[in-house]
Amino acid sequence: APVEADLGEEVTFLGMNIQDDRDRANALLAETGVDWVSASDPDGALYLELGGLAMPFTVYISAEGEIVDKHNGPLTEQQLREQIKQAFG
């Protein structure tokens, strides 16, 4: 099962559309079947402020809003599972 399905309500995934037209982003979400909440960072300011250097950029944020960890670049499903466990386990 996908990571988001396995973790249920323990973890929320949020997709961030960076420097792309919102309509194009919505079309891509529909095409790929992603049903995460999606937000926009139209000028990339939040991405840069958080330390984004590569895509995808993964930020682990606690329920209290504290940045726990970050990862620049792709992750395998196993790496994502391990990083979630390390950040929140």
C-alpha positions as a Markdown table, in Angstrom:
| # | Residue | x | y | z |
|---|---|---|---|---|
| 1 | Ala | 0.0 | 0.0 | 0.0 |
| 2 | Pro | 1.2 | 3.6 | -0.6 |
| 3 | Val | 2.9 | 5.2 | 2.4 |
| 4 | Glu | 0.1 | 7.7 | 2.9 |
| 5 | Ala | -2.5 | 4.9 | 3.1 |
| 6 | Asp | -0.4 | 2.8 | 5.5 |
| 7 | Leu | 0.1 | 5.7 | 7.9 |
| 8 | Gly | -3.5 | 6.8 | 7.8 |
| 9 | Glu | -4.1 | 9.8 | 10.1 |
| 10 | Glu | -0.7 | 9.6 | 11.7 |
| 11 | Val | 0.9 | 11.6 | 8.8 |
| 12 | Thr | -0.5 | 14.1 | 6.4 |
| 13 | Phe | 1.0 | 14.6 | 3.0 |
| 14 | Leu | 0.9 | 18.1 | 1.5 |
| 15 | Gly | 2.0 | 18.7 | -2.1 |
| 16 | Met | 3.4 | 22.1 | -2.9 |
| 17 | Asn | 3.2 | 23.5 | -6.4 |
| 18 | Ile | 6.3 | 25.7 | -7.0 |
| 19 | Gln | 6.5 | 28.3 | -9.7 |
| 20 | Asp | 3.9 | 26.6 | -11.9 |
| 21 | Asp | 0.5 | 27.7 | -13.2 |
| 22 | Arg | -2.2 | 26.4 | -10.8 |
| 23 | Asp | -4.3 | 25.0 | -13.7 |
| 24 | Arg | -1.3 | 23.0 | -14.9 |
| 25 | Ala | -0.7 | 21.7 | -11.4 |
| 26 | Asn | -4.3 | 20.6 | -11.0 |
| 27 | Ala | -4.2 | 18.8 | -14.3 |
| 28 | Leu | -1.0 | 17.0 | -13.3 |
| 29 | Leu | -2.6 | 16.0 | -9.9 |
| 30 | Ala | -5.7 | 14.6 | -11.8 |
| 31 | Glu | -3.5 | 12.8 | -14.3 |
| 32 | Thr | -1.3 | 11.1 | -11.7 |
| 33 | Gly | -4.2 | 10.3 | -9.3 |
| 34 | Val | -2.6 | 12.1 | -6.4 |
| 35 | Asp | -5.2 | 13.1 | -3.9 |
| 36 | Trp | -3.1 | 14.9 | -1.3 |
| 37 | Val | -3.9 | 18.5 | -0.3 |
| 38 | Ser | -2.0 | 20.8 | -2.7 |
| 39 | Ala | -0.9 | 24.3 | -2.1 |
| 40 | Ser | 1.0 | 26.9 | -4.2 |
| 41 | Asp | 4.3 | 28.7 | -3.8 |
| 42 | Pro | 4.0 | 30.8 | -7.0 |
| 43 | Asp | 7.4 | 32.6 | -6.7 |
| 44 | Gly | 9.3 | 29.8 | -4.9 |
| 45 | Ala | 10.0 | 32.0 | -1.9 |
| 46 | Leu | 8.9 | 29.4 | 0.7 |
| 47 | Tyr | 10.9 | 26.7 | -1.1 |
| 48 | Leu | 14.0 | 28.8 | -0.9 |
| 49 | Glu | 13.3 | 29.9 | 2.7 |
| 50 | Leu | 13.0 | 26.3 | 3.8 |
| 51 | Gly | 16.3 | 25.4 | 2.1 |
| 52 | Gly | 15.1 | 23.8 | -1.1 |
| 53 | Leu | 17.9 | 23.0 | -3.5 |
| 54 | Ala | 16.6 | 20.1 | -5.5 |
| 55 | Met | 13.3 | 18.6 | -6.5 |
| 56 | Pro | 11.5 | 16.9 | -5.0 |
| 57 | Phe | 12.1 | 18.6 | -1.7 |
| 58 | Thr | 10.7 | 16.8 | 1.4 |
| 59 | Val | 10.1 | 18.7 | 4.6 |
| 60 | Tyr | 9.1 | 16.8 | 7.8 |
| 61 | Ile | 7.0 | 19.1 | 10.1 |
| 62 | Ser | 5.7 | 18.0 | 13.5 |
| 63 | Ala | 2.0 | 18.5 | 14.5 |
| 64 | Glu | 3.3 | 21.5 | 16.5 |
| 65 | Gly | 4.6 | 23.1 | 13.3 |
| 66 | Glu | 8.3 | 22.5 | 14.0 |
| 67 | Ile | 10.6 | 21.5 | 11.1 |
| 68 | Val | 12.0 | 18.1 | 12.2 |
| 69 | Asp | 14.0 | 17.2 | 9.1 |
| 70 | Lys | 14.5 | 18.0 | 5.4 |
| 71 | His | 15.6 | 16.0 | 2.3 |
| 72 | Asn | 16.5 | 17.4 | -1.1 |
| 73 | Gly | 16.1 | 15.1 | -4.1 |
| 74 | Pro | 14.3 | 11.9 | -4.8 |
| 75 | Leu | 13.5 | 9.2 | -2.3 |
| 76 | Thr | 12.5 | 5.6 | -2.8 |
| 77 | Glu | 9.4 | 4.4 | -0.9 |
| 78 | Gln | 11.7 | 2.6 | 1.6 |
| 79 | Gln | 13.8 | 5.7 | 2.2 |
| 80 | Leu | 10.7 | 7.8 | 2.7 |
| 81 | Arg | 9.3 | 5.2 | 5.2 |
| 82 | Glu | 12.7 | 5.2 | 7.1 |
| 83 | Gln | 12.9 | 9.0 | 7.2 |
| 84 | Ile | 9.4 | 9.3 | 8.5 |
| 85 | Lys | 10.2 | 6.7 | 11.2 |
| 86 | Gln | 13.4 | 8.6 | 12.1 |
| 87 | Ala | 11.7 | 12.0 | 12.2 |
| 88 | Phe | 8.6 | 11.0 | 14.1 |
| 89 | Gly | 9.3 | 7.5 | 15.6 |
